[in-house]
Amino acid sequence: MKLQLGCGPLALPGWINIDNQPYDGVDRVLDVTQELPYDDVRFIFAEHFIEHLALDDATALLRDCRRALAHDGVLRLSTPNLDWVWASHYKRVMTPQEAVLACFAINRAFRGWGHQFLYNETTLTSLLRDAGFARVVRCEYGASEHEELRGLERHEWQPDFDGLPHILILEASGRGGSAPEYLEEPRAMFRRDAAAK
Ligand SMILES: C[S@@+](CC[C@H](N)C(=O)[O-])C[C@H]1O[C@@H](n2cnc3c(N)ncnc32)[C@H](O)[C@@H]1O
């Protein structure tokens, strides 16, 4: 069994395509922040989706993916790379025009398209370990050690910036992972600030 979460109108043949909107090709209309009604899943894929969830919903979903996956199951996440966003939009010294453009562009990256939270590799890896995944590997666009997970990304590809990929793609597997202790304090602070809105 293979699940695509937050598929939008981009259903994948041979996968169970899930979205909370009834786009053409969607097999199950579900809010995936509620428990996934599946067990023993082989692969879960989500492209340009995790950044659309509030952080607590995203972390709960990662845990639920670990629960729903088979022992040897794999979760593949494909999401904008915060490192790329920051490095490609912002310079320390800018002309006034560049500064205005950078200000709007970086705010758009954080808030545009319904984005809720952008991830860098270390943070998303830490959250995946916190969700119980023991092994997290970064993948190239369209590439995977698992044949079923190759060639899945369909979003625009942009060249690396300063060695940083535009899209962050991680595959998580195994059991028994745990969060690094440095995750807790910034996450708790973020939660407090979000609750105080
Ligand atoms: C930016 S779109 C990505 C669509 C597609 N994966 C792609 O790469 O173009 C995010 C999708 O997530 C869906 N979505 C948002 N929140 C959801 C939720 N809680 N449960 C299921 N789908 C959700 C939206 O309806 C939308 O289709």
The ligand as an ORCA input file, in Angstrom:
! r2SCAN-3c Opt
* xyz 0 1
  C       0.360     23.135     -2.014
  S      -0.826     21.885     -2.242
  C       0.229     20.587     -2.831
  C      -0.470     19.696     -3.780
  C       0.461     18.681     -4.470
  N       1.028     17.767     -3.514
  C       1.543     19.377     -5.224
  O       2.705     19.057     -5.009
  O       1.224     20.266     -6.047
  C      -1.264     21.338     -0.609
  C      -2.429     20.384     -0.626
  O      -2.654     19.925      0.696
  C      -4.056     19.818      0.908
  N      -4.289     19.853      2.360
  C      -4.075     20.898      3.194
  N      -4.363     20.554      4.460
  C      -4.754     19.242      4.430
  C      -5.165     18.315      5.425
  N      -5.239     18.677      6.724
  N      -5.490     17.055      5.050
  C      -5.406     16.696      3.740
  N      -5.020     17.542      2.755
  C      -4.691     18.790      3.090
  C      -4.629     20.983      0.135
  O      -5.983     20.794     -0.184
  C      -3.726     21.018     -1.091
  O      -4.250     20.245     -2.143
*
